[in-house]
Amino acid sequence: MISTTNDSSFQVSTDRTRLDIPMIYRFLSEQSTWAVGISRPVVERSIENSLCFGGYLDDRQIAFARVVTDYATVAHLVDVFVVPEYRGRGYAKQLIRVVMEHPSLQRLRRFTLNTSDAHSLFARFGFAPSQRPDSLMERYYPNIYLS
């Protein structure tokens, strides 16, 4: 799937063969706030087992998002980023719009994500704090990749 967004030079694709794995790995392991220290094999395995979206300008990947889903009832959006030098130009909004419009992600009962600093971005697409936080549980190991 290739989608041209509002900026006609920015394209989003789910073609895994186009993904710049070294760039994705470098960003996640060195610059993200959620996966510092992650190993390349773990990044590769996560990509293999997810629906991935690459954002491209002139065939250079500048953005990424992936969705962990069963394609029927639930999905979880993770690893959303735009490389720093391209931030502030609306590419994240365009990327998320394409993710949310993907045909395989429609009519899901629950679509979740975690964010520490992009609440307003995701609110534009219908995400809100959990309606039932008392029912949400997790096992969370924030520094697992550093050990």
N, C-alpha and C positions, 0 to 999 in steps of 0.2 A: 504494500500500500504506500503510495506516495501522495502527499497532499501539499499543494502550494497554499501558503497562508496569505494573510493580508499583504505582507511584504513579499512581492512576487519572487524575490531572489532567495527567500528563506523557504526551504522545503523540509518536511518531516516525512520520514520513511520508517517502515517496520521491517525493511530488508536487513536481516542480520549480517549479510555479507558486506554491507557498507559500513558497519560500525567500526570506529577507530578504537579498538580494544586497548592499545597502549595508552591513548589519551584518557579513556574512561578510567582505566586502572590508576593512572597518575593522579587524576583529579580526586577520585574516591580515597585513595590511600594517603595523599599528601595535603589536599585542600579542603575536603569536606569536613563538616562538623560532626558527622555521624559514622564514618567508616575509616578514620585514620588508622593506618597500619594494616588494613585488609590485604590479604595476599592476592596475587594475580590468579592463582587457581580458583580461589573462592569467587572472585569477580567473574571469571569465565563461566563457572558453574551456575552462578546466579543469572547470567545472561542466557545461558542455554535453557534455563527452566522458567523463563519469563517472557512476556510480550514486551518487546523493547521498541523504543521510539528514538531515532536519531534525528537531530535538527542540523541542517546543513546550509551553509552559505557558500556558493561557488564550489560545491563538492567537498568542502572542508567541514568536518563535524565540529559544531560549536555548542551543542546542547544534547541532553540525554534525559530519558525517563524510562522507567520500566514498571510493569504491572504484574503482580503475582495474582493469578486468578484461576478459577475453575471454569470460567467462561459461561457459567450458568447462574450462580447465586451470589458469589462474593468476589471482590477484587481489593487489592491493596496497592496503592501507588507509592513507589519508592525511588530513591536515587535520582531525584529531579535536580538538574543543574544546567546553568548556562555558564560557559567559561567566563572568568572575570572581565576580560577585555571587551566582551560583547553584551554585558549586562546593561540594563536601563534603556533598552531599545524595543522592548515589547516582545522579545523572542520567547520568554517564559510563558507569557499569556498565549501566544500562538501555539506553542508546543502543547500546553495543557488543553487548549481547545480541541486540537486534533486527537489527543488521548481520549478526551471525554466523548468525542463524536465517533470513535472507532466502532464499527458495526458489531464486533464481538463483545463489546463492553456495555451493551444496552440492556435495560430491564433487569439489572442485577439488584438483589435485595439489599445488599450492603456494599458500599465502596468507601474504603477508609484510607487514611494517610496519617503520618505523624509530621509535625513541623514545629520548629521552635521560633521561626522568624518570618514566615510567609503566610500568615493567616489571611491577610487581605487578598492576596493573590488567589488562594484556593476558595475563599468565600465567594468570589465572582462566579465560581463554577458549582455553587450549591453546597460546598462543604461547610460544616458547622461543628461546634463542640458536640460531643456525644450527648444524645438525648437521654441516655441511660448510663451515666458514668459508673453507677453502682454495679452494673453488670459487666463492665470491662475489666478484664484481668490480663496480666502479662508476666512473662519472664523476661527480664531485661538485664543484659550484661553490656553496659556502655563501653567498656574498655577491652572487650574480648580479643580484638585484633592486635592489641599492644602486648599481649602476654606470650 
